[in-house]
């Protein structure tokens, strides 16, 4: 076996691929170091060659390398090469005297400045358009539109630039801009099928966005109408409400009307039943204003944790806090609306709080409540 073949046999397939990727001819991705993290000499030599020649030649070399990566859909690497091409063209040109001083042995070759300027302009335009494609594929839509604009400043008739600009604007839901770009492109090439298809997509997206906008406006108007109806219902019943800015998370529970647009329909209020002597609670999502606490408690009692059976409909009393910070005893047999419309209680942060206390311990709890509320001085 030849020595070279024997050396290869000592490595795995992955090792061989890594070794090949160090050679510019076989590179599938840019790797500027060797296996020890040092400079890749072969690659640096290729890069040095890339910077020889006129600006147009250097830029075209980078653009062609970008094209190779673009064909393989290596958009990041392609974008880097197009950026290098643009950078070369944008860099200040060195005078002949500067070049002679840097390289005294240089051969002076006469260049057709007009032809060179034309090449530079063509390469710059193509580099911007191709970088726009990379940005489009990478979903860098704003950058794509900037590159297209730069290309169009060079050549207003570049159809690819109009198409890619329109595509990026469509992705950003900038419908008027996308439509204008398509129109400009079709003014250059009226039969361009890609632009014609894009016009159809833009029109479909415009209709969809208009429909979403109408639905949002209708939903917002309905919400405003429901809010007006609820405020009217609460005001008509003299039910007081207050927001503290520290509302609990009630998920989808809220004060609402049975028929959201009808202020005369039944009001439902989220209600928390508190058992402070045992640090327990029950949450009622929709308590009707027409239901009494006795009716509601009949569904809740007996309580699973009430081992002493202190909580029965007959043996408990219910209390609510007043607007002035005191307590009011709630008639268990009365509809809730009777208590709510007195003006003495209020719905705080979209919820009622009802304290449920065994009658035998009511005074004990009331004294403790007052003690905690009494200002200290």
Secondary structure, DSSP 8 states (H G I E B T S, - for coil): --HHHHHHHTS-HHHHHHHHTTSGGG-SS---B-TTS-B-HHHHHHHHHHT-S-HHHHHHHHHHHHHHHHHTT-HHHHHHHHHHHHHHHHS----HHHHHHH-TT-------HHHHHHHHHHHHHHHHHHHHHHHHHTT-HHHHHHHHHHHHHH-TT-HHHHHHHHHHHHHTT-HHHHHHHHHHHHHH-TT-HHHHHHHHHHHHHHHHHHHHHHHHHHHHHHHHHHHHHHHHHHHHHT-EEE--S-----TT---EESSTT-TTS-EEEEEEEEETTTTEEEEEEEEETTSBHHHHHHHH-S-TT-TT----TTTEEEEEE-TTS-EEEE-TTSBHHHHHTTSSSEEETTBEEEEEEEGGGHHHHHHHHHHHHS---
